Amino acid sequence: DLQRDIEQHTEGVTSVLTLCDVLLHDADACGSDGENDSIQQTTLSLDRRWKNICAMSMERRMRIEETWRLWTKFLDDYARFEEWLNTAERTAANPATKDVLYTCAKEELKKFE
């Protein structure tokens, strides 16, 4: 939503910056150097702030996408761990220990370890 809002305002900001540039080059509109400097500083400030907003928005979007990627990876890892844990619990609940040889029992013990 924030990205869409920024994109909707891009045309307006560009228009304001263009009008400021026109004012700077219009000798009749800016009678004194003070007015000219003021418009120039305001234009630079607006341009800098707008670029900063766009950059921060892009960084935030990238962080959100990275967080989402890591979250889905976590959910996948969790599902695999849960499946492994259920299998291990079933194996532990039903050990094959009746009438087994020592070597088989030792291998069965390794499974539980």
BAFI-3210 file (N, C-alpha, C; in Angstrom, 3 decimals, decimal comma, padded with zeros to 6 digits):
// residues 113
n [1|2|3|4|5|6|7|8|9|10|11|12|13|14|15|16|17|18|19|20|21|22|23|24|25|26|27|28|29|30|31|32|33|34|35|36|37|38|39|40|41|42|43|44|45|46|47|48|49|50|51|52|53|54|55|56|57|58|59|60|61|62|63|64|65|66|67|68|69|70|71|72|73|74|75|76|77|78|79|80|81|82|83|84|85|86|87|88|89|90|91|92|93|94|95|96|97|98|99|100|101|102|103|104|105|106|107|108|109|110|111|112|113]
n.u [000,828|001,916|003,964|002,438|001,095|003,243|004,020|001,764|002,052|004,316|004,155|003,017|005,009|007,137|006,060|005,906|008,643|009,474|008,039|009,281|011,818|011,182|010,388|012,837|014,230|012,818|012,992|011,250|009,600|011,214|012,483|014,618|017,901|017,739|015,152|015,449|017,513|016,163|014,077|015,637|016,977|014,764|013,789|015,936|015,897|013,337|013,641|015,741|014,538|012,396|013,731|014,956|012,713|011,749|013,937|014,075|011,620|011,981|014,037|012,686|010,730|012,344|013,360|010,995|010,292|012,503|012,171|009,744|010,576|012,414|010,644|008,908|010,791|011,474|008,994|008,835|011,113|010,314|008,071|009,292|010,909|008,938|007,693|009,836|010,179|007,732|007,963|010,217|009,165|007,183|008,818|010,260|008,226|007,521|009,618|011,678|012,294|011,840|012,934|015,510|018,766|021,904|023,482|021,584|019,967|021,760|022,079|019,477|019,412|021,152|019,523|017,704|019,351]
n.v [-001,203|001,218|001,516|001,741|004,129|005,912|005,694|006,813|009,472|010,266|011,508|014,011|015,107|015,245|017,077|019,385|019,797|020,367|022,735|024,370|024,501|025,889|028,321|029,148|029,797|031,857|035,149|037,210|036,139|035,584|038,035|038,794|037,773|036,501|035,370|033,621|031,945|030,852|029,418|027,626|026,204|025,085|023,483|021,673|020,495|019,292|017,497|015,877|014,830|013,424|011,489|010,119|009,078|007,334|005,572|004,520|003,250|001,253|-000,207|-001,070|-002,650|-004,668|-005,765|-006,746|-008,673|-010,396|-011,178|-012,541|-014,632|-015,933|-016,655|-018,490|-020,447|-021,190|-022,277|-024,478|-025,927|-026,418|-028,049|-030,312|-031,068|-031,602|-033,803|-035,632|-035,824|-036,953|-039,453|-040,415|-040,534|-042,487|-044,670|-044,889|-045,539|-048,096|-050,254|-052,822|-055,193|-057,702|-060,985|-060,652|-060,596|-059,720|-058,007|-056,993|-055,655|-053,765|-052,252|-051,323|-049,723|-047,699|-046,407|-045,153|-043,469]
n.w [000,000|000,813|-001,079|-003,391|-002,849|-002,851|-005,526|-006,718|-006,003|-007,295|-009,835|-009,174|-007,486|-009,275|-011,041|-009,400|-008,927|-011,523|-012,012|-010,120|-011,264|-013,604|-012,472|-011,420|-013,724|-014,758|-015,030|-014,369|-012,404|-010,213|-008,561|-006,930|-005,757|-003,357|-003,298|-005,416|-004,449|-002,279|-003,509|-004,951|-002,890|-001,596|-003,643|-003,976|-001,454|-001,406|-003,550|-002,585|-000,263|-001,407|-002,970|-000,896|000,450|-001,532|-001,733|000,875|000,961|-000,954|000,262|002,550|001,380|000,290|002,650|003,780|001,872|002,146|004,806|004,542|002,860|004,546|006,585|005,291|004,707|007,311|008,118|006,386|007,232|009,853|009,408|008,290|010,469|012,377|011,185|011,210|013,991|014,796|013,548|014,916|017,505|017,169|016,557|018,932|020,657|019,973|020,348|018,940|020,811|021,754|022,147|020,790|019,326|020,851|019,223|017,464|019,282|020,124|017,780|017,555|019,793|018,927|017,076|018,739|020,141]
ca.u [000,000|002,822|004,631|001,432|000,877|004,415|003,946|000,711|002,514|005,513|003,853|002,836|006,310|007,884|005,456|006,344|010,065|009,550|007,578|010,353|012,866|010,678|010,478|014,245|014,700|011,951|013,543|010,155|009,021|012,171|013,085|015,878|018,739|017,239|014,023|016,015|018,204|015,146|013,420|016,631|017,173|013,528|013,756|016,924|015,419|012,227|014,195|016,497|013,590|011,626|014,620|015,130|011,475|011,723|014,989|013,660|010,506|012,546|014,746|011,668|010,116|013,312|013,395|009,747|010,397|013,485|011,520|008,769|011,321|012,931|009,504|008,459|011,834|011,284|007,810|009,217|012,004|009,503|007,239|010,169|011,293|007,764|007,534|010,903|009,906|006,634|008,522|011,075|008,301|006,569|009,881|010,579|007,079|007,414|010,944|011,708|013,225|011,451|013,707|016,481|020,164|022,591|023,912|020,381|019,549|022,716|021,716|018,213|019,783|021,717|018,413|017,119|020,310]
ca.v [000,000|002,370|001,623|002,222|005,535|006,650|005,728|007,748|010,834|010,537|012,477|015,311|015,605|015,598|018,312|020,482|020,039|021,012|024,117|025,089|024,745|026,954|029,565|029,553|030,337|032,978|036,344|038,031|035,512|035,711|039,349|038,975|036,588|035,827|034,524|032,580|030,997|030,169|028,417|026,599|025,377|024,323|022,457|020,645|019,796|018,430|016,427|014,993|014,114|012,479|010,367|009,376|008,322|006,234|004,604|003,826|002,378|000,091|-000,995|-001,710|-003,715|-005,766|-006,419|-007,503|-009,860|-011,291|-011,735|-013,521|-015,792|-016,646|-017,222|-019,692|-021,456|-021,674|-023,144|-025,733|-026,649|-026,860|-029,178|-031,481|-031,456|-032,205|-035,137|-036,457|-036,031|-037,924|-040,759|-040,826|-040,894|-043,795|-045,670|-045,043|-046,138|-049,509|-050,837|-054,259|-055,718|-059,040|-062,075|-060,167|-060,829|-058,580|-057,086|-056,307|-054,732|-052,671|-051,412|-050,683|-048,658|-046,600|-045,677|-044,290|-042,424]
ca.w [000,000|000,883|-002,380|-004,349|-002,512|-003,335|-006,989|-007,103|-005,764|-008,087|-010,890|-008,545|-007,029|-010,490|-011,550|-008,532|-009,202|-012,845|-011,837|-009,425|-012,247|-014,471|-011,697|-011,308|-015,007|-015,138|-014,375|-013,856|-011,214|-009,107|-008,704|-006,204|-005,564|-002,149|-003,710|-006,276|-003,564|-001,477|-004,371|-005,280|-001,696|-001,389|-004,690|-003,634|-000,262|-001,816|-004,378|-001,694|000,600|-002,230|-003,285|000,350|000,662|-002,508|-001,374|002,110|000,600|-001,641|001,283|003,392|000,574|000,200|003,966|003,935|001,022|002,770|005,997|004,071|002,377|005,720|007,305|004,588|004,915|008,674|008,147|005,721|008,153|010,987|008,971|008,182|011,822|013,020|010,584|011,758|015,404|014,883|013,194|016,028|018,638|016,871|016,668|020,349|021,341|019,601|020,099|018,624|021,816|022,189|021,546|019,815|019,634|021,441|018,161|016,975|020,332|020,108|016,633|017,906|020,721|018,138|016,491|019,773|020,473]
c.u [000,868|003,510|003,668|001,162|002,030|004,366|002,878|001,159|003,729|005,259|003,691|004,143|007,151|007,366|005,898|007,812|010,254|009,120|008,623|011,481|012,459|010,772|011,911|014,757|013,850|012,392|012,435|009,583|009,929|012,936|014,437|016,631|018,268|016,079|014,520|016,705|017,206|014,452|014,390|016,853|015,950|013,421|014,718|016,475|014,294|012,738|014,932|015,544|012,798|012,479|014,857|013,905|011,429|012,745|014,588|012,519|011,014|013,280|013,748|011,020|011,046|013,398|012,148|009,807|011,381|012,902|010,513|009,466|011,847|011,800|009,021|009,495|011,707|010,099|008,092|010,112|011,232|008,657|008,088|010,595|010,134|007,521|008,590|010,631|008,777|007,124|009,384|010,246|007,621|007,591|010,196|009,443|006,961|008,784|010,829|012,710|012,888|012,253|014,658|017,885|020,789|022,978|022,720|019,906|020,472|022,425|020,414|018,478|020,369|020,620|017,848|018,062|020,292]
c.v [001,261|002,595|002,194|003,718|006,395|006,784|006,710|009,205|011,217|011,608|013,879|015,923|016,036|016,908|019,521|020,815|020,734|022,473|024,960|025,440|025,873|028,294|030,075|030,212|031,507|034,217|037,208|037,461|035,673|037,012|039,475|037,648|035,791|034,885|033,344|031,505|030,182|029,074|027,284|025,664|024,506|023,192|021,323|019,818|018,823|017,240|015,396|014,155|013,071|011,257|009,494|008,515|007,117|005,157|003,816|002,860|001,104|-000,810|-001,749|-002,877|-004,933|-006,512|-007,250|-008,786|-010,872|-011,951|-012,811|-014,793|-016,615|-017,307|-018,497|-020,809|-022,046|-022,636|-024,489|-026,573|-027,206|-028,074|-030,447|-031,983|-032,153|-033,621|-036,095|-036,803|-037,044|-039,335|-041,286|-041,239|-042,248|-044,923|-045,937|-045,727|-047,638|-050,120|-052,344|-054,919|-057,134|-060,080|-061,596|-060,497|-059,558|-057,558|-056,308|-055,280|-053,514|-051,710|-050,669|-049,522|-047,456|-045,756|-044,692|-043,176|-041,347]
c.w [000,000|-000,459|-003,424|-004,115|-003,020|-004,851|-007,466|-006,945|-006,618|-009,142|-010,312|-008,090|-008,224|-011,064|-010,727|-008,798|-010,544|-012,748|-011,108|-010,383|-013,196|-013,751|-011,612|-012,587|-015,503|-014,357|-013,767|-012,557|-010,000|-009,276|-008,040|-006,085|-004,353|-002,469|-004,544|-005,425|-002,747|-002,284|-004,686|-004,089|-001,420|-002,401|-004,366|-002,432|-000,613|-002,624|-003,517|-000,825|-000,185|-002,589|-002,059|000,650|-000,269|-002,143|-000,128|001,830|-000,060|-000,646|002,159|002,645|000,489|001,536|004,199|003,115|001,606|004,016|005,593|003,588|003,550|006,510|006,615|004,720|006,320|008,749|007,480|006,627|009,336|010,609|008,849|009,555|012,533|012,488|011,136|013,219|015,602|014,564|014,335|017,242|018,407|017,026|018,133|021,103|021,070|019,329|019,821|019,570|022,263|021,404|020,460|020,279|020,170|020,369|017,601|017,999|020,361|018,941|016,889|018,853|019,976|017,502|017,504|020,161|019,404]
res [d|l|q|r|d|i|e|q|h|t|e|g|v|t|s|v|l|t|l|c|d|v|l|l|h|d|a|d|a|c|g|s|d|g|e|n|d|s|i|q|q|t|t|l|s|l|d|r|r|w|k|n|i|c|a|m|s|m|e|r|r|m|r|i|e|e|t|w|r|l|w|t|k|f|l|d|d|y|a|r|f|e|e|w|l|n|t|a|e|r|t|a|a|n|p|a|t|k|d|v|l|y|t|c|a|k|e|e|l|k|k|f|e]
***
